[in-house]
Amino acid sequence: MSQADLAEALEDELFALREQLGSDKFPKSGLEYLNDWAAPGHGWLRKFYRQDSDEPYFDPTASTEKAIVWLTTLAERSFVGTESRLLTLFELLKQMAEGSETDPQTRIAELQKRRDEIDTEISRVLSGDIPILDDTAIRDRFLQFVQLGRDLLTDFREAESNFRKLDRRVRERIALWEGSKGTLLEEILGERDAIADSDEGKSFRAFWDFLMSSRRQGELTDLLERVLKLPAVSELKPDARIRRVHYDWLDAGEHTQRTVAELSKQLRRFLDDQAWLENRRIMDILHGIEVKALALRESPPVGNAMTIFSIAADIELPMERPLYTPTTKPHILDIALEPDNSAVDTTALFSQVVIDKALLVTNVRQALQSRSQVTLAELCDMYPLQHGLAELIAYLHLSSDVFKSAVVDSMNDVISWRGESVNGEACVKRAHVPRVIFVR
């Protein structure tokens, strides 16, 4: 939570406690308590800044999360479900036993057995015998889902804490390292791979890939909506956040991915010596300018040393700014496309013209080898245009981006080339352009 929202919520809680216990209790403000809890001596909260915000944020540490989970187990529960956990354990054992079986015949026998059970259940439903879970079984499974959902968020926070500790150790090593770069990289990458290749890292990647599927997200949303509408679940008055628990998983996973990205950024910064060299070169240039300026301080140059153009302010009136135009959201229909068996002319796919700019650059350089300047018209006479107007525009583009050139607006040149008319007949086309002069 952001510092403002969390401090406001804590102030409300402190106000209620002072009303019950006395006004002399809890003398500090909510923000002071938050800073105390986030201090290194306590470490109950983590105070940090997000990339897109300059406001501090607070997050419970992994140890605090474990303590809170332990405290919740001390509370007396009105309903203790065991059936759903037993079914979960049984299903896990089945997955481990079947997933580790290497005999094809045994795997096929298990699949056929499962298929027979499904066929039997389909037959029962078709005959009108539809097995339905009672309210007790629904509440049991829902509470188990809530508990597992919260455990997942705790696991994400612990994984993020592990990567953050690794990032802190990397920063410390980079700051104090005096040996070879290869040795440091070998140690850091080895530690990074050890976390990523561990059981925890592999499980996190598998879960993240599963959750990033848009189809899975939509399926989770639909299932949650259906389950929360059941009367047995509504009687439990579940927390409203359960409705978006899968989005909380995504948010927590994104925090973990961002921590890994920060680790990669530190390694990239350590390897980028070129930036340091460029910064040092810039500082040397600035130092040289300062030395020369001090040397010329007593003997300034005579006359105008510098001319500044357009010293007037650029005024931009508010009504000259274009109005905001909202983007049109496309409406995509889920319609199966029918195959079109009509004949399609594919010649347009092969009639595209691609201008070889490298060849044009070579033509200009060859023309400038024997002279100091050449006009665009002379260049087109030496190397006739093969692709017409597109090639002419490419020459004009090169005159402003690649070569030094001058444009004489008072003189026009006529550049011609052979082409085809609308009817496909051969003809000569001409373009009147200001004189463009390429200079060596």
Summary of the structure (lengths in Angstrom):
residues: 440
radius of gyration: 36.5
end to end distance: 63.1
largest distance: 108.2
contacts: 940
relative contact order: 0.04
helix: 60%
strand: 10%
